[in-house]
Amino acid sequence: MNRPELQAMGERERERQQSYRCRLLCCASTPCLSSGATAVIEALKQFVKEQELDADVLVTATGCMGPCSRGPLVTVQTRDLEDVVYEHVTPELARDIALAHAAPEPRALERNLLAADSPFFAKQKKVVLSNSGLIDPERLECYVARGGYGALANALREMTPVEVCEAITRSGLRGRGGAGYPTGLKWDLVRKAPGTRKFVIANGDEGDPGAYMDRTLMESDPHRVLEGMAIAGYAVGAEQGYIYVRGEYPIAAKRLENAIRMAERRGLLGGRVLDSSFSFRIDIRIGAGAFVCGEETALMASVMGRRGQPSPRPPYPAQSGLWGMPTLINNVETFGNIAPIIDNGAEWYAAIGTDKSKGTKIFALAGTVATTGLIEVPMGISLREIIFDIGGGIPNGRAFKAAQTGGPSGGCIPAEHLDTPVDYDSLRRLGSIMGSGGLVVMDDTSCMPDVAKFFMEFCMDESCGKCVPCRVGTVQLHRLLEHITNGSATPRDMETLEELCVMMQETSLCGLGQSAPNPLLSTLRYFREEYQAHILERTCPAGKCTMDHVPPLEQGAELQRRSRSTTSDSEVS
Amino acid sequence: MSVVTLHINDELVSARSDQKLLEVIREQGIDIPTLCHLEGVSDLGGCRLCLVEVQGSSKLLAACVTPVQEGMSVYTHSERLVRYRRMILELLLSERTHTCAVCVTNGHCELQYEAAELGVDHVRYEYLAPQLHLDASHARFTLDHNRCILCQRCVRVCDEVEGAHTLDIMGRGANGRVITGLNRPWGECVSCTSCGKCVQVCPTGALFFKGSSVGEMEKRHAFLSWILNGRERKEWQW
């Protein structure tokens, strides 16, 4: 396939879509599927078949539309009406929707409507998710109809690899995996690195609790990721790419596999891409459930079939990665940003966001907030806007307490910093990180030491065990937090705790261990009085921890506690 | 091979450019503790005892895996480093059951030695003391998980020197275990050549010869360089 053929394919698909009077789009991403979208799609298709409306009504299973807690979601595009979105759609409601919209005089139902001008949609800016919820992720034509693979064709014909790297550098795009390393700089490093073969890896091993940005992108718009990787391959001189998909994401892996096959069949991937001299193959690697495999050196070990354990850097992957060859490794979301940058220009992209953090960021809004779901916002938006405007605030009349960003490597941001702009550097100054984009909102019923314990338990379970500070440190910190939350800690335990946190940050081998104490340290920074209440007064201000079963800490009681905890240990093991 | 110059504890020293920091530091007669490092096998960078401060780097670097660089300035024994080394040893001692008084390597144990050197006279952390089993199914050797520090020396020597790769690590984090074969009893592992290299390189009493009693298990530390010198340089010292 060449460029004119690609354009013709897009044109054909657009005409086909416009020939329908009404298009019923139902979200088929994991959250909606788990709340019953399969039955809804089935009901819609059944309806069209019964009424013999095949020529007028098109039912499409699409990707994510955003407000996941309100699923299953159905968007209806009718020729003469505004697009409308229905929430909590049941198969019965689906038939009513189809009946109302497919009628000769189409009208929208009054029930279950999500207002299109609600702040949830109005405050967002969709760049990476611009196709999500509008296209069928299983059809290549749908992506091409929205300009897909145009950026790749453009790059291959009009730009040199150096120019592509320069464009990415000028756009100011930074890695979306969490650390925020400038993407253009990384590409340039790999491009310049000497090596007979080079590799491109997309990191889709997303593991932060509550985060599902990468999954949604891979499920809703898989071709966008492939296109970004192909452009990267062209820019750095790689002919082989790997997508590392988390084992818990079977739908994403299936759709990516399907997308790769379709793109290869049409000559958009594989040998001689778009009739150019550039060849690029992409293979999928599926993880086996280790969080640490999201760390780049561990991920590469896993791709090579070895035990997923990090190794010390340097050498960095850009110098010596997969099988010792220069390797470019970026997050899936980073690759999702590439095509729009090439399409619209680096300056257009650099105009979005703040001075040091450009573009948009996808967040998975979770926790105690009225509407949870997936949102894409320009960098620099305040946390208050995200939580109270887009998310609709805290339900049940409770008060906001903290927002956790960055998962187990991040931290908690208290109410007094709600107006901080969300970008890489501001969040770091607050003791948290941007991370991959998990955003968990907590109301005043959350106990901060308990939250810290949750994340420490996660890190303890996910520590690979290669280095001592992380392997044993996480266990000891978890023990100490357990003592604090059950009322048996002493003021001295606090000293041990803080010292251990700093030691782990400075001595651990990889990012997982170095950042594991972050949730604990950030809650200590903003909610120290809660820790003190647990230890000195043996009360939990949030009313979460129960401390009745532990006797007061008087002389001798401490010894009793120690002996009791050792006996219970041996029972467990 | 080019030569680089660097500062170690403010002393100017020179080194071959392919050397690792640890080697250069030890050549200067500076004593720096290690547990996972073993001359003759690849480096892991896991025990974190050989961490050093390198000027200009915000992170502490493990000397065993850090290549030397021209003009680098390294500090090996700052107050912070010594404190961290002590804490690492305390963590190791708290992790499993290290009761020296009943251990076969009492008096010859590297963990015990390093703890004594660094003055670790008590452990502030709770002893986790998991009750792990002991594999005595092999005719000559015993593997006691309770004394294992997961340094992976045995895994590396079995893979890289003997070439059998009978030993490996299973599980992750604190649940990590050295396993034999595909987690079969050691005695049933057909890949094991019973060469005993794993026993000789084990820094603690986790691997020992059957029949040794308290303090009787002394490991031969020189044998690995003896084998490798012979194999690679044809220098046999018998």
Interface residues (C-beta under 8 A of the other chain):
Chain A: A290 V292 R307 S311 P312 P314 M460 D461 E462 S463 C464 G465 K466 C467 V468 P469 R471 V472 G473 T474 V475 Q476 R479 T496 E499 L500 M503 E506 T507 S508 L509 R562 S565 T566 D569 S570 S573
Chain B: L44 G45 G46 C47 R48 L51 K59 L60 A62 V65 T66 P67 R80 R83 Y84 M87 I88 L91 L92 S94 E95 R124 Y125 E126 Y127 L128 A129 P130 Q131 L132 I149 L150 D168 I169 G171 R172 G173 A174 N175 G176
